[in-house]
Amino acid sequence: MSDQVARRAEVVSFELNGAPVEVRASGSSLLDALRGPLGIRSAKDGCSPQGQCGCCTVLVDGAPRVACVTPLRRLEGRSVTTLEGLPSAERDRWTTAFAATGASQCGFCTPGIVMRLAALARRERPAGHAEVDQALLAHLCRCTGWRSILDAWDVATGVVATPPPRDAAQLAAAAARAAIEGRAPQQVGPDVAAGGGGFAEDTAPRESLVALRTGRPSAAGEADGQRGATDGWVVAPTLAEARVAAAKVQGRNTTAASEHPVPVPPGPWDVTLQTSWVEPAYLETDASWCEPAGVPASPLANGGAFGAKVASPLPEAARRLAAMHGRPVRALWTREDAVRFGPKRPPLAAGIDRSARRVVVSVARTPGVADALRAGFHHRGAGDAAGAVLEIHEVDVVGPPTALTLRAAGWAEGVVLRAALDGAAPGSVVGPEGAVVRVAWSAGEGIDLHVDAGPPLDEATLRSYCVGAAHMAAGWVCSESLTTDADGAPVDLTVRSFGVLRSVDTPRIEAEIVEAAASARREPVNASDAVFAAVAATLWAAQGFPPAWPTGLRLR
């Protein structure tokens, strides 16, 4: 075979969004080609590539396909449609529905979900919520709790009327509420649902070099800041080449059972609790880029990853690598990196003696955790704490790093332990900023929230965050855990191994939002932290306070 023929054999020709394209295969995936030479940004890389998060879903010959595990060579002569290629009226109908119902928060996962649902809606026979739940099995959404996605389906398919479009002032108010709940600047609107939230990976210059971490960490909890921002990185012209140079090993699920890292303190306890390592499971893995002598792009982008990216080392790595190479560099964590190096909630074990009104807690040593536990234990709304003793012991635990920046970390655990001491679900929970939340749970019926967070600013946005926080709390109590090895390094490295509740497993969650005129507060405050704690305490109490999380209870 001549060199010219060999080169032609490497080229794959197909139709992309109605136009013919040619791309060199080079053993790459469809997603590599879309996000690389073809410049498509709606398809996202959330699992690097495990084929498990659905963020890169596109249509191949009209059928949904996960692009990250679709070999490019199989596309010869076929038709590929991304969100950009949907007819404009169809695309606008979906993105408007997602924005109007709060079905898109950060907007990272929604382009793939829209493509899946758009294909489902094109069938002659209309689909109901049960079929939508089944279709969503191919996806992971950490933000919304799935229920608002069902609402978006109803709007986009005409089951319910489309809400009137919001003007610029209303979108600004929605963004303000999203920032309060997510604790990071955030946009709201149809362009966000289309994936245009300004993620660092999407905004990097096309000529940027790509930096990945190399090798497996030798010790649990090792972070970039401990080794230097450029140690352990490889830099290459493309992501595919960086993966090869970094000797990236695809993450797997372990068959080993998850063990609780903190033993229960000795004592004559009426109730005990052990929590596990849990993964924040944000979809957009840490990324940043920087030009030489420039300011690094924020890894927070359009959302705060529930506090997991507050101290991300990626901006500093991108800055130093750009200075070293004299060119723009985008530094990326793979999904496996995010699990190994990203912060987790401090696991704990506790004993509760109700007759003595005494709670003893052993918790993974984390700056500020004792104060956070006490604040949650004595939260307003918990009633009279006279005579209650909370004894806290910080202990060294071998495992991934911990942080209090994660959603209500420490504080929510304090609320939960107070409920165990009282022997009942809390009647109401008052959040750190004063939001008041009441929760009702009924097996077979679902979760009902009553939320007073001051002026709602935008009800759809506030409701979405509250439903998402309830979903996260339900998973924390019932299904989520992360297995580590003898050295404390996580060995559950795929997004399907974290135990995040799927849409088919998620109960009905409704949120009644108190209007501004009826609120006891005059200013808007964060509500999702209080929802998270209240739902966790309520579900644990409803199960009779079993001694270990996850409890394994099926909620639907």
C-alpha positions in Angstrom: 0.0 0.0 0.0 1.4 3.4 -1.0 1.9 6.1 1.6 -0.9 8.1 -0.1 -3.3 5.2 0.1 -2.4 4.5 3.7 -3.1 8.1 4.6 -6.5 8.0 2.8 -7.3 4.8 4.8 -6.9 6.8 8.0 -9.5 9.4 6.9 -13.2 8.8 7.8 -15.9 10.6 5.7 -19.3 11.2 7.2 -22.1 13.8 7.4 -22.1 16.1 10.4 -25.1 18.3 10.9 -26.0 18.0 7.2 -22.5 18.8 5.9 -19.9 16.4 4.6 -16.7 16.2 6.7 -13.5 14.2 6.7 -11.4 13.4 9.8 -8.4 11.3 10.4 -9.3 8.4 12.5 -6.0 7.6 14.3 -7.8 5.3 16.7 -9.8 8.1 18.2 -13.5 8.3 19.2 -16.3 10.3 17.7 -16.2 12.6 20.8 -12.4 13.2 20.2 -13.2 14.3 16.7 -16.2 16.4 17.6 -14.5 18.3 20.4 -11.1 18.4 18.5 -10.8 19.2 14.8 -14.6 19.6 14.3 -15.0 22.2 17.0 -18.3 21.0 18.4 -18.7 22.1 22.0 -22.2 20.9 23.0 -21.1 17.3 23.4 -19.3 17.1 26.8 -16.7 14.7 28.3 -17.9 13.8 31.7 -16.4 10.3 32.2 -13.1 10.4 30.3 -14.3 8.2 28.5 -16.3 5.5 30.3 -19.5 5.6 28.2 -21.4 6.0 31.4 -22.5 9.6 32.0 -24.3 10.3 28.7 -23.0 13.9 28.4 -21.7 13.2 24.9 -24.9 11.7 23.4 -25.4 12.5 19.8 -27.6 11.0 17.0 -26.0 8.6 14.6 -28.3 7.9 11.7 -31.1 9.3 13.9 -30.4 7.0 16.9 -28.8 8.2 20.2 -25.2 7.1 20.6 -22.6 7.8 23.3 -19.8 9.5 21.3 -17.0 8.8 23.7 -17.0 5.1 23.1 -18.0 5.2 19.5 -14.9 4.5 17.3 -14.5 7.1 14.7 -13.8 4.5 12.0 -17.4 3.2 12.3 -18.8 6.5 11.1 -17.8 6.1 7.5 -20.7 7.1 5.3 -23.0 7.7 8.2 -24.9 10.8 9.5 -24.1 12.4 12.8 -26.3 15.1 14.4 -25.3 17.1 17.5 -27.4 19.7 19.3 -26.1 22.3 16.9 -27.6 20.3 14.0 -31.2 20.0 15.3 -33.7 22.1 13.4 -33.6 25.5 15.2 -37.3 25.3 16.2 -36.8 21.8 17.7 -33.6 22.9 19.5 -35.2 26.0 20.9 -38.3 24.1 22.1 -36.1 21.8 24.1 -33.6 24.3 25.5 -36.5 26.7 26.4 -38.3 23.9 28.2 -35.3 23.0 30.2 -34.5 26.5 31.2 -38.2 27.3 32.1 -38.6 24.3 34.4 -35.2 24.4 36.1 -34.1 21.2 34.3 -30.7 22.7 33.7 -28.5 24.1 36.4 -24.9 24.0 35.3 -25.9 22.8 31.9 -23.1 20.3 31.4 -25.2 17.2 31.1 -28.3 18.7 29.4 -27.2 18.7 25.8 -26.8 15.0 25.8 -30.1 14.5 27.7 -31.8 16.8 25.1 -30.5 14.7 22.3 -31.8 11.5 23.9 -35.2 12.9 24.6 -35.5 14.6 21.2 -35.0 11.2 19.6 -37.6 9.6 22.0 -40.1 12.4 21.1 -39.8 11.7 17.4 -41.4 8.3 17.7 -44.9 8.0 16.4 -46.2 6.7 19.8 -45.9 9.3 22.6 -43.8 8.3 25.6 -44.8 8.8 29.2 -42.7 9.4 32.3 -41.9 5.7 32.7 -40.3 5.6 29.3 -38.5 8.8 29.9 -37.1 7.4 33.1 -35.9 4.3 31.1 -34.3 6.6 28.5 -32.4 8.5 31.2 -30.7 5.3 32.4 -28.0 6.2 29.9 -27.3 9.5 31.7 -26.2 10.9 35.0 -27.4 14.3 36.3 -26.2 15.3 39.7 -27.8 18.8 39.9 -31.5 18.5 39.3 -32.8 15.3 40.9 -34.3 14.3 37.6 -37.9 15.4 38.4 -37.5 18.8 36.7 -36.3 16.9 33.6 -39.6 15.1 33.5 -41.2 18.6 33.8 -39.2 19.8 30.8 -40.3 16.7 28.8 -43.9 17.6 29.5 -43.4 21.2 28.3 -41.3 20.3 25.2 -43.8 17.6 24.1 -46.9 19.8 24.7 -48.3 17.9 27.7 -48.4 21.1 29.6 -48.3 24.7 28.4 -44.9 26.4 27.9 -44.3 29.0 30.6 -44.1 32.6 29.3 -40.5 33.5 28.4 -38.6 35.4 31.1 -37.2 38.8 30.2 -33.6 40.0 31.0 -34.5 41.1 34.5 -36.2 37.8 35.3 -33.2 35.8 34.0 -30.9 38.0 36.1 -33.1 37.2 39.2 -32.9 33.5 38.3 -29.2 33.7 38.1 -29.0 35.5 41.4 -31.0 32.6 43.0 -28.8 30.0 41.3 -25.7 31.8 42.7 -27.2 31.8 46.2 -27.9 28.1 46.1 -24.8 27.0 44.2 -22.5 29.4 46.1 -20.8 30.4 42.8 -21.7 32.8 39.9 -24.1 31.2 37.5 -26.1 31.9 34.4 -29.6 30.8 33.7 -31.3 30.5 30.2 -31.8 28.4 27.1 -28.1 28.9 26.0 -27.0 27.3 29.3 -29.3 24.3 28.7 -27.6 24.0 25.3 -24.2 23.6 27.1 -23.1 27.2 26.7 -22.3 27.9 30.3 -18.7 28.9 29.6 -16.9 25.7 30.9 -13.1 26.0 30.9 -12.7 23.1 28.5 -15.0 24.8 26.0 -13.4 28.3 26.1 -9.7 27.2 25.8 -8.0 28.5 22.6 -7.9 25.9 19.8 -4.1 25.9 19.8 -3.8 25.1 23.5 -1.6 22.2 24.6 -3.2 19.6 26.8 -1.9 18.6 30.2 -2.9 15.4 32.1 -1.7 13.9 35.3 0.5 10.9 34.8 0.5 7.6 36.6 -1.4 6.4 39.6 -0.8 8.2 43.0 1.5 6.3 45.3 -0.3 7.4 48.5 -4.0 8.1 49.3 -4.9 11.7 49.5 -1.9 13.0 47.5 -2.9 16.3 45.9 -1.2 18.5 43.3 -0.6 21.2 45.9 1.5 18.8 47.9 3.8 17.9 45.0 4.0 21.2 43.1 1.6 22.4 40.4 3.7 21.0 37.5 5.0 17.8 39.0 3.4 14.6 37.6 1.9 16.2 34.5 2.5 15.4 30.8 1.8 17.9 28.1 0.9 17.1 24.5 -0.6 18.8 21.4 -3.9 16.8 21.7 -6.0 15.1 24.3 -5.5 11.7 22.6 -1.8 12.2 22.6 -1.8 13.3 26.2 -3.7 10.2 27.2 -1.1 8.0 25.6 1.8 10.0 27.2 0.2 9.9 30.6 -0.4 6.1 30.3 -4.0 6.7 31.3 -5.6 3.6 32.7 -9.4 3.3 32.3 -11.3 3.4 35.6 -13.1 0.3 36.7 -15.6 -0.7 39.4 -14.3 -2.8 42.3 -16.0 -6.0 43.4 -14.9 -5.4 47.0 -17.5 -4.3 49.5 -17.4 -0.8 50.8 -16.2 -0.6 54.4 -16.9 2.2 56.9 -13.6 4.0 57.6 -14.4 5.2 61.1 -15.2 2.7 64.0 -18.1 3.5 66.3 -16.9 4.9 69.7 -17.3 2.4 72.6 -20.4 3.0 74.7 -23.9 1.9 75.7 -25.6 3.3 72.7 -29.3 3.3 71.8 -28.4 4.3 68.2 -25.2 4.3 66.2 -24.3 5.7 62.9 -21.4 5.1 60.5 -21.2 7.1 57.2 -19.1 6.1 54.3 -16.9 7.9 51.8 -19.1 9.4 49.1 -18.2 11.0 45.8 -19.6 14.5 45.0 -20.0 13.2 41.4 -20.1 16.5 39.7 -20.2 16.0 35.9 -17.7 18.5 34.7 -14.4 17.3 35.9 -11.9 20.0 37.0 -10.4 21.9 34.1 -8.5 25.2 33.6 -6.5 26.9 30.9 -4.1 29.7 30.9 -2.0 31.7 28.4 1.6 32.6 29.4 1.5 35.3 32.0 -2.2 35.2 31.9 -5.0 34.6 34.4 -6.2 31.0 34.6 -9.8 30.1 33.7 -11.9 29.2 36.7 -12.8 25.5 37.1 -16.1 26.6 38.6 -17.5 27.8 35.2 -21.3 27.8 35.5 -21.7 26.3 39.0 -19.7 25.4 42.0 -19.7 21.6 41.9 -21.4 21.6 45.3 -18.2 23.2 46.8 -15.9 20.5 45.5 -13.8 22.8 43.3 -13.3 25.7 45.6 -9.6 24.7 46.2 -9.0 23.0 42.8 -5.3 22.9 41.9 -6.0 23.1 38.2 -5.7 26.9 37.7 -2.3 27.0 39.3 -1.2 23.9 37.2 -2.4 25.6 34.0 -0.6 28.9 34.9 2.7 27.3 35.6 2.6 24.9 32.7 1.7 27.8 30.3 4.7 29.7 31.6 6.9 26.7 31.2 5.9 25.9 27.6 5.4 29.5 26.4 2.0 28.5 25.0 -1.6 28.3 26.2 -2.1 25.1 28.2 -5.4 23.5 29.3 -4.9 21.3 32.4 -7.5 18.6 32.9 -8.4 16.0 35.5 -9.8 12.8 34.2 -12.8 11.2 35.9 -10.3 8.9 37.7 -8.3 12.0 38.9 -11.5 13.7 40.2 -12.3 10.6 42.3 -8.8 10.1 43.7 -7.9 13.7 44.4 -11.2 15.6 44.8 -12.4 16.3 48.3 -15.0 14.2 50.1 -17.3 14.7 53.1 -15.6 13.8 56.4 -16.8 10.3 57.3 -17.8 9.8 60.9 -19.1 7.3 63.4 -21.3 8.2 66.3 -23.0 6.7 69.3 -26.2 8.1 70.8 -27.4 7.5 74.4 -30.9 9.0 74.6 -31.4 8.5 78.3 -28.2 10.4 79.1 -28.8 12.9 76.3 -25.3 12.2 75.1 -23.8 11.9 71.6 -20.2 10.9 71.0 -18.8 11.4 67.5 -15.5 10.3 65.9 -15.0 12.2 62.6 -12.2 12.3 60.1 -9.8 15.1 61.0 -10.8 18.2 58.9 -10.3 21.9 59.7 -13.5 23.3 61.2 -15.5 20.1 61.3 -16.1 20.2 65.1 -17.6 23.7 64.9 -19.8 22.6 61.9 -21.1 19.6 63.7 -22.0 21.7 66.7 -23.8 24.3 64.6 -25.9 21.7 62.9 -26.6 19.8 66.2 -27.9 23.0 67.8 -29.6 24.4 64.7 -32.5 26.7 65.2 -35.7 24.6 64.9 -34.2 21.7 66.8 -35.9 22.7 70.0 -34.4 23.0 73.4 -30.9 21.5 73.6 -30.6 21.9 77.4 -28.8 18.9 78.9 -27.7 17.5 75.5 -24.0 16.6 75.4 -22.2 16.5 72.0 -18.7 15.1 72.4 -16.5 15.3 69.2 -13.2 13.4 68.6 -11.3 14.1 65.4 -9.4 11.1 64.2 -6.9 10.4 61.5 -8.4 8.4 58.6 -6.5 6.9 55.7 -8.3 7.9 52.6 -9.0 10.7 50.1 -8.9 14.3 51.1 -11.8 15.8 53.0 -13.2 19.4 53.0 -16.1 21.3 54.6 -16.7 23.2 51.3 -19.0 20.4 50.1 -22.7 20.9 50.5 -23.4 21.5 54.2 -20.5 19.2 55.2 -20.4 18.7 59.0 -23.4 20.9 59.5 -25.9 18.4 57.9 -24.3 15.6 59.9 -25.0 17.6 63.1 -28.7 18.0 62.1 -28.9 14.2 61.5 -27.4 13.3 64.8 -29.7 15.7 66.7 -32.7 13.9 65.0 -31.3 10.5 66.2 -30.9 11.9 69.8 -34.5 13.2 69.7 -35.7 9.9 68.2 -37.7 11.5 65.4 -37.5 13.4 62.2 -37.0 17.1 62.7 -40.3 19.1 62.4 -38.4 21.8 60.6 -34.8 22.6 59.9 -33.5 26.2 59.9 -30.5 26.5 57.6 -27.2 28.3 58.4 -28.6 31.5 56.8 -32.1 31.2 58.2 -34.1 29.4 55.5 -36.8 27.2 57.1 -37.5 23.8 55.6 -40.1 21.2 56.4 -40.1 17.7 54.9 -42.7 15.0 54.7 -41.9 11.5 53.4 -44.3 8.8 52.6 -43.3 5.4 51.2 -44.9 5.1 47.8 -45.9 8.7 47.8 -42.5 10.5 47.8 -40.9 13.6 49.4 -42.8 16.9 49.9 -40.8 20.0 50.8 -42.0 23.3 52.2 -39.4 26.0 51.7 -39.2 29.5 53.1 -35.9 31.0 51.7 -37.0 34.7 51.6 -37.9 36.2 48.3 -37.7 33.3 45.8 -36.4 35.6 43.0 -37.3 32.8 40.6 -39.4 29.9 41.7 -38.4 27.4 39.0 -34.7 27.9 39.9 -35.2 27.6 43.6 -37.5 24.6 43.2 -34.8 22.9 41.0 -32.1 23.4 43.6 -34.3 22.1 46.4 -35.4 19.0 44.5 -31.7 18.4 43.5 -30.6 18.7 47.2 -33.3 16.3 48.2 -32.2 13.8 45.6 -28.6 14.1 46.8 -29.6 13.6 50.4 -31.6 10.5 49.5 -28.6 9.0 47.8 -26.3 9.9 50.7 -28.5 8.0 53.1 -29.7 5.1 51.0 -27.4 4.3 48.2 -24.1 6.1 47.8 -20.7 4.9 48.9 -17.1 4.8 47.6 -14.8 1.8 48.1 -11.2 2.4 49.0 -8.2 -0.1 49.1 -6.0 -0.9 52.1 -4.0 2.3 51.4 -7.1 4.4 51.4 -7.1 5.1 47.6 -10.5 5.0 45.9 -11.0 1.9 43.7 -14.6 2.7 42.5 -13.6 4.9 39.6 -16.6 5.0 37.3 -19.6 7.3 37.5 -21.9 4.2 37.8 -20.1 2.9 40.9 -20.9 5.9 43.1 -24.5 4.9 43.9 -26.1 8.1 42.7 -29.9 7.5 42.4 -31.0 7.0 38.9 -34.2 8.6 37.5 -36.0 5.2 37.8 -35.0 5.0 41.5 -35.9 8.5 42.4 -39.3 9.1 44.1 -41.6 11.9 43.4 -40.1 15.1 44.9 -42.3 18.2 45.2 -41.3 21.6 46.6 -43.8 24.2 47.8 -42.0 27.6 47.7 -43.2 30.3 50.1 -43.9 33.5 48.2 -42.0 36.7 49.1 -45.0 38.4 50.6 -45.6 35.5 53.0 -42.0 34.9 53.9 -40.7 35.7 57.4 -37.4 36.8 55.8 -36.9 40.0 53.8 -33.8 38.9 51.9 -33.1 35.7 49.8 -31.0 33.1 51.5 -29.7 29.6 50.7 -32.3 26.9 51.1 -30.7 23.8 49.5 -28.3 23.2 52.5 -31.3 23.0 54.8 -33.2 20.8 52.4 -30.2 18.4 52.2 -30.0 18.1 55.9 -33.7 17.9 56.6 -34.3 15.2 53.9 -31.4 13.1 55.2 -32.6 13.2 58.8 -36.2 12.5 57.7 -35.3 9.5 55.6 -33.0 8.0 58.3 -35.7 8.5 60.9 -38.4 6.9 58.7 -36.2 3.8 58.4 -35.8 3.5 62.2 -32.3 4.9 62.4 -30.3 1.9 60.9 -26.7 1.9 62.0 -24.8 2.4 58.8 -25.1 4.4 55.5 -25.9 3.6 52.8 -28.9 1.8 54.3 -29.9 0.2 51.0 -33.6 1.3 51.2 -35.3 1.5 47.9 -37.3 4.7 47.7 -39.4 3.8 44.7 
